[in-house]
Amino acid sequence: MRLGYFTMPLHPPGSDPAQTMADDLEQIVTLDRLGYAEAWVGEHFTSVWENIPCPDLFLAQALGRTKKIVLGTGVSCLPNHQPVMLAHRIAQLDQMARGRFLWGIGAGGFVGDFELFDVDNEHGEGRRLTRDVLDEVLALWSEPTPEAHRHERWRYRVPEPKPAIGLRLHMRPYQKPHPPIAVAGVSQKSETLAMAGQRGFIPMSINFVPAGVLRTHWQTYADAARQAGYTPDRSVWRVCRDVYIGETSEQARHDALAGVLARDWTDYFIPLLGATRGLGGVKLDPAMPDEAVTPEYLLENIWIVGDVDEVTRKLRQLYDDVGGFGTLLAIGHEWTPRDKWERSMKLLIQEVMPRLGE
């Protein structure tokens, strides 16, 4: 199993954007030094908590501060974008990264972003736009013929090349034919994970859901892959989890319930899910009342919290429960207090991961 990082990021309302982005960058620099394989950074335009609207700009700065860690958009929410601009920004970023880049894509899930871009997600427009934008970007990265492209959401014209003056649509990704593409999924029988299987992309499962839902993620992806003629490979599957390691399990539980992990769920994720897609995906038992989804419930059933031995045991159990996966993505939170969180991330890669390989 490989180890990576997925940060949305998470900062409470009132935070200083300049400072939080500097802090998030320092996290990525630290993870690179520790040997984490990859780090993904989210995109939201209207979420005060998830306050990076342009992850490509953030990743471009991170490239200059890191050496080995592979960086990814987590994710480019395709309905938010005009395909010509997106194709060029991602291709340029891939050129700058020279192979240290993964393109995460998705349909988006934040209600404010759907409203901002006037996406009728209740009637499936977001999923349709996701496919349409993706197809346009991939076509622009091939050899698009000079013609007009008109869509209800955009219009552009690929110009006729003029070699004498160096005029043509020229920007292509560094990785051929394009950077590896990953698709994020949340719900059972996720349509975006089915699309990942159909196209041979990387499946990514978000941190909200228990093992039972994760099993449906893999089944949805694998079934779609087989139908499209691909052989599904669990080693490419990314699974996100909230992970915190303390000196003792008792201390780890206290830190989780009294610190940023519980804060981010109590003040953001639980109200957000309750107001949008519902809390059903978080529940082991669908009959549970919403009020039962508490930090204590999450600690016992969703988060991976404890000392080194307990976290190792819980991750091994998760791996066995879902049938195996290739990369664990630890979810990003504010490292407050910094020394404890940095110690947790260090123990995860230096002590837990070697034990999982035994």
N, C-alpha and C positions, 0 to 999 in steps of 0.2 A: 504494500500500500504506500502511495506517495502522500505527501503532506503539502497543503496549500492554504490559502487565506482568501476569504470573501468579505469585503467590507462594503456596506451600503452607501456611505458610512452612517453612523448613528450619533447625533449630537442634539441635545435638547434645545427647544426654542430659546432664543436670546443669545446663543453662542456666537462668537466672533468668527465669521467665515474664513478670514485670512489666517487666524490662529488655528482653527480646527483643521484646515487643509495642510498647514505646516505640520501639525501633530500627526495627521494621517500619513503624510509623507515620511516622517521619521519612523513610523511603525513599519512601513514597507522597507525602508533602509535597514532597520533592525532585522526584519525577517530574511532579507537577502543575506545578511551577515551570518545568520543562524543556519542558513541552508534550506529554507523553504523553497519548494519547487516553483510555485506560481502564486500570483495575487490578482484578484479580480476587484474592480471598482465600479460601483453602481452609478446609475443615471436617473435623476429625478429633477423636474423643473419646478414643481409646486409643493414638494414635501420639505417643510422646514427642518424636520429631523434628518432626512437623507439629502444633505445640502450640496451635492455636487451635480450640476446640470450638464457638465461637459467632461466626462471622464477621460476623453482622448487628450485634453490639455493637461490634466493631472498626470496621466501616464507618460506623456512626453517629458514632463519634468522629472518623473521618477526614473526614466531611462538613464538620465544623466547622473543620477545619484546611486544607481545600483549596478551590479556587475553580472549576475547570473540569473536572478529570478525572472521567470517569464510573466509578463503582464497581460491582463485581459480586461476588456470592457465587460462589466457584469450587471446589466447588459445594455447594449444599444437598443432602446425601445423603438422598434422600427416605425410604428405609426406616428412617432414624433418627428420624423425626418423626411426631407426632400431627397430623393435618391442620388441626384448628381452631387450635391454637397456631401452627403454621407459617404459615397463611394470615394471621393477625393480625400476626405479627412482620414478615413480608415486606411486607404492605400498609402498615403503619405506617412501615417504613423507606423505602418508595417515596414516601410522603407527605412525609417529612422531606427526602428527596433532591430532590423536585420535578423529576423527570426525569433526574437524574444517577445512575440505578441500572439495572443489568441483573441479571436473576435467572438465575444459572447453577444447573442441576439435574443430578443424576446418580443412578446406582444405588449409588454407593460402591464401594470396592474394597479397603478395609483389613480384614484378617481379624479384628483385635481388635474393630472396630466391629460386624462381623456377629455376633461372639460376645456382645458387650455387649447388643445388642438382640435376641438369639436369632433371627437371620435365617438360614434354611437356604439359603444362596446356592448350594450345590452342586447343588441341585435346582430352581433358578430362582426361589426365593421373592423374592430381592432385586429382580429385574426386574419381577416381578408387583406387588410392593408399590410400586415406583417409579411404575408406571402408575396404581395405585389411589389413592395419595396425591395425585398430580398431578390426577387427575380430581376428587377431593374438594375440593382447594384452589380449582380453577377454578370449581367449582360454588358454593362459598362466596362467591366474588367476583362472582357473578352475582346472581340473585334467588332464593335458596334458599327452598323452601316449608317452612313449619313442620312438621317431622316428625322422627322418630327415625332416626338413621343408625347401623347396627350392622355391624361388621366383626369378623373374628376378632382383629384387632389393636386396635380402638378402638370406642368408642360415645359418641355425643353426640346432643343434641336441639336442633334449631333452634327457638327459642321463638316463640310467637305474638306478633306485634307488639302493643304497647300504647301507642298514640300519646299518650295522656293523660299518661303518665309518661315518655315518651321511651325506651321499651324496644323495641329491635329489634337484629338483627345488622347493624351499620352500617358497619364499617370496610371500605373498598375501596381499591385502589391509586390512586395519583395519575395514573399513565399508564393510558389506556383502550384496550382492556378490561383490560389488565394490563401490567406492565413487559415489555420484550422478554425472551424466554426462550431461554437457550442450554443446549445439552446436550453434555456431555463424553463422548468416546469414546477407547478405547485399542486394543482388539483389532481384527483384520481382521473385516470384515462385522459390525461392532459393532451390537448390537440397539438400543442407546440412540441411536446416530446414525441408524439406520433410523427410530426413533420421531421424531427431530427432523425428518427429511424428511417423514414422514407428517403432521406437525402444523404444518409451516411454521416451525419454530424455527431458531435459530442453531446450526450445527455447530461444535464445538471439538475439535481434535486435540491430544493430550497430547505432551510432549516426548520420550518414550522411543523413538519408532519412526522407522525410516528412511523415505526417500521412497517406497519401494515399498509400504509399509503405508499411508502417507498417501494414496496413490492409491486404495487400496481404501476408505479412509474416505470420500473424496469420491464414489466410485462407489456405495457403499452408500447414502449420503445422497441423492444425485441420483436414483437409481432409485426410492427410496421416495417422494421428492417428486413425481416425474412420475406415479407410480401414484396419488397422492392428488390430482392436479390442480394441483400447484404447479409453477412454473418455477424450477428451482434456480439460485441466483445465487452465483457464486464470491466476490463482494465481501463477503458476510456470513460467510464461512468464516474462523475463527480457527485459527492454527497456532502451537503453543508450541515454543520452542527455547531451549536454553542458549546464551547469547551472551556473549562476552567480547572486548573490544578493547584491545590494548596499543599502546604506542608503536611497537614493531616486532613482527613475527610471532613471532620467536624469544622475545622477552620475554613476549608473550601466552601462548605455549605453556608457558613455564616457570611463569608465574603460575597457569595453569589446573591444571597437573599437581602443583604444590607447594602449592596453596591450597585454598580452600573448595569449588571446583567438583569437583576430584577427591575431596576428603574426603567430600562429600555423596553421591557415587556409590559410592565404595569402602565406606564405613561404613554406608550406608543403602539406596540404591536397588538396588544389585546384590544384597545379601543379601535384601532384601525381595522383589524380583522372583523370585529363585531359590527362595525358600521358598513363594511363592504362585502367581502366574500363569506363572512360568517366564521364562527369558531369551530365548525364541525370538523375541519381538516386537522385540528390540533388534538382532537379527542380520541382516546383509546376506545371509548364506548360512545356511540352516537347519541345515546339516551342521556348522557351527562348534561346537567344544566350548564349554561354558560358561566354561571357564578362559580362553578367548580374549577374553571380554568384559572388557577392562581399560580403565583410563583412557586409555591410549595408543590403543586401538581406538576408543573413544568420541570422542577428540580428532579423529581422522582421518575419522570416518564419521557421527557424530551431532551433536556440538557444533559451534557456529559460532564459531571462535576464530582470531584473527589480528590484523594491523593493519587500518587502515581499508580499504585496497585489497583485502586477502584476504577480509575479512568481507563487503564489498560483492559480491565475486565469488561467494562461497559462497551468499549469500542469493539472488542472482540465479539461480544454478544450481538451488537448491531450488525457487524459484518456477517455473522452467521445467520442472523434473522432475515436479512435481505438477500442472502445468497452470494454475497461478495460484491465489491466495487473497487475501483482503481485508485481514486484520490479522495482523501478527506479534506474538506475545506472548512477550516475553523473560522467562525463568524467574527467579524471585527466589532469591537466596542471601544469606547474611550478607555485608555489604559490608566485608570484612576483607582487606586494609587499605581503609579507607573512601575515601581519596583516589583510589586506582586504580579501584575499582568505580564511584564517582561519575563519574570521567572516562570510563570505558567507556560508561556509560549516556548521557552527554552526547555523546560521539562518535557513538553509534548514531543519535541523533535529529538531530544537527546536521550530520553529515557523510555518514554512510552512507545515510540515508533520502533526502536530496535526490539523491544519485547514482543510487539505484534508480529514481527518477522520471524520469531523463533518457532 
